[in-house]
Amino acid sequence: MTTTTERRNAYGYADLPGLMGRMTGDEKHGPAATSTLDALWVLYDRVLRVTPERADYPERDRFLLSKGHGPMAYYAVLAAKGFIPVDWLEGFGAYDSPLGHHPDRVLVPGVEIGSGSLGHGLPLAVGTALGLGARGLAEPRVWVLVGDAELDEGSNHEAIAFAGPSGLERLHTVVIDNASARHARPGGIAARFEAAGWSAQTVDGRDHDALYAAFTAPHPGRPRVVVARVEPKGPVSEPKLA
């Protein structure tokens, strides 16, 4: 019998385009999906302390997908890592499929939040970090992936302004910057977080080593944001293999 660990180790980054190709149908939001692919892979392959066997373990890291449009990359990574069966991918978006156009935490193993309303993930991540502290859980880290356009929402700026002075060191935000935001920010996205007391860094969102170094850089006493710049939003293309 094939074990979960064997299934998880059977797929690598080079397999992700093929896994994504199993998902067909309308409203795939392809550019939104491929823009997140590399950051998601580096997180699940090298950073996050969570496995399918311990998806409910209290000491696990929490990953919150706020950029819920185009979850194809997220589902492909979850399948590659053994959280969901690969054959689920072929039913993506179907009436009786657990894989909807926005991930649902009730239906998809390993998913922490329902990301149906874009722009809410960062405030939820702040609350999650506060909740873990209130429970006395010192080990789990909280990661949230947002899109640059979500930062047009005011609730995110309230979360940014609260988290910095509060010193939420366990909180990590990954902003996928594919030039989708409508409102410019003086100094760029990272400068907005830095002004609120965050540790911030901007990197090439397709460079796995740069992403890993930025994700694991120490930031004592401060929340951390990594702005992952990728190609501007446009026609769907095959993801670049690092």
N, C-alpha and C positions, 0 to 999 in steps of 0.2 A: 504494500500500500504506500502511495506517495504521501509524505508528510508535508505539513504546512511549511516547514523550514526548507524542504527540498523544492517546493513550488516557488517559494520566495527567492531562492538562489538561482532558479532556472532562467530568470530574466534580468537583463542588464539595460543600460541606457540605450544601447543601439536597437533594442527591441521595442522601444516606446512608439516610434512611428507606426510600426506594424500593429501594435495594440490599439493605438488611436484609430487606425484604419478600419478596425472592426466595428467602430461606431458610425452608423450611417443615419440618414434622415435629415429633416429640416432643422433650422435654428441651432446649429452646432456652435455658432460663434467661434469659428476656427481661429481668427487672429487673437482673440482673448485667451483661448486655450494655449496656443503655441507660445505666447509671450511668457507664460508662467512655467513652461516645461522644465527648464534648466534649474530654476530656483527650487521647484518642488522636488526634483530628483536629488539635488545635493542635500536638501533638508532630510528627506526620508532615507537616503542611502548613507549619509555620513554624520548627521547632526542629531536628529530627533531620537530621544530615548523612549521609543514606543514600538511594540511589535504586535502582530495579530494575536499572539498568545496572551499578551498583557494589555490589550486595548482598553480594559476596564480597571487596570491596576491603579490604585490611588497615587502612586509615586511616578506615574508616567508623565512625560511632557505632553502638553496640550497644543495641538495645531488647529487653528481656526482659519478656514478659508472664507474671507470676506468677499473677495473677487469671485463671486459665484457664477458669473457669466462664463460660458464655455468651460464646463467642468471636465471636458474630455481628457485633458492632461492629468488632472487630479485622479480621475477614475483609472486611467492607464497606469499611473504610479501606484495606486492602491492595489491594482491587480498584480502588477509586477512584484510587489512586496508581500503578496499573500493575504491581504486584508479582505479581498473579495475574489470570487471565482472569475477566471478569465472569460468564461463563456457568458457571463453577465453582460459583457461589453456589447455583444451583438444585439441585445435588446434595448440599447440606450434610447431613452425617450419614448418607448412604447407604453401603451396604457397599463400593462401589467408588469412593467419593469421597475425594480427599485431604483434604477439609475435615471433620475429625472434631469431636467434642464437646470435645476438648482439642486445641489446635494441636500439630502434629508437625513439628519442624524438618527431618526427613528428607523430608517430603512437600510442605511449603508453602514456596515461595520467600520469602525475607525473614524467616522465623521463626528466631530464634536458639536457643531452647531448647524442649524439650517440656515443657508446663506441666501434666502429668497429675496431679502430686501438689501440691496447694495448700500454700503456706507455705514452699516451697523457693526461690522466686525471688530474695529478697533475699540469702540466703547465696550463691547462685550469682552474683549481681551483684557481691558483694564479691570473690569469687574471680576473676571476669572482670576487674575493675579491677586486681587484683594481677597477673594474668597479662599484661595489656597493659603494665603497668609493667616487668615482668620481660623482656618482649620489646623494650623500648625504644621503644614506640609512645606518643608523648606527646600526639598530637592526639585520638584517639578518646575520646568520652565514653560512659559507661555509664548507661542509663536502665532502671529497673525499675518496673513498675506493679503494685501490690499492693492487695488489698482490706482494709478495716479488720478484718474477722473473721480474716484470716490472722495478724494480730498476736497472736492468742491462742496461736499456736505458739511454743514456747520457742526454736526455732532462729533465728527472726527477731530475738529480743532478744539472742542471742549475736552475731548479725551487726551489730546496731545498736551494741552495746557495743564491738565490735572496730573498726568503721569510723571512729567519731568520733576516738578517741585516735590512730588510725593516719593521720589527715589525708588520707583518700581523696577528694581534691578532685574527681576525675573521676566520682565516683559520685553519681547523682541518683535519688531515690525519689519516686514519686507514689503517695500513699495515697488511694484512693477511699473516702470516708467516707459510707456510706449507712446508718449506725446498725445494722450487722449484728453488731458485736463483742459477745461475751457478757460480757467483763470490762471494767469501767470503769477509766480511768486518771486519777489526780489531775492536774488541769490540762489534760486532753485529750491527744490523740495527739501533737501537735507538741511538747508539754512533755516527753514521753518521749524523743524524739529529742534535744531541746535538752540534756537532762540528760546525754546521752552525748557532747556536744560537736558536734552537728550544727548547721548553719544550717537554720532551719525557718520555714515560713510556712503559714498556713491561708487559703484563698481559696474563693470561690464556684466550685464545680466546673462550672457552666454558663456562666460569664463568660469568653469567649475572651480578651479583652484582659487580664483579671486573671490568667488562667492563663499567658499568654505572658510577662507581666511577672515573675511568680513563677518561671517556668522559666528565665528568662534573667538573673535577678538574680545579681550577683557573690557569691561565697562563698569567698574565698581561704583555702586551707589546711584547708577543712572540707568534708565531704560535705554534700549539700543534700537536704532533704525538703520536698515541697509536699503539704499535705493538702487535697484537693479535696472539699469538702462538697457533697453532692447530696441530693435528697429521700430520706427513709427508704425502705428496701426495701418494696415492696408490689406491687400489681397492675401488669401490663405496661401502659405508656402510650407514646404517641408521643413521641420525644425532642424536647425544646425546641430550636428553632432560634435561635441567638444572632445 
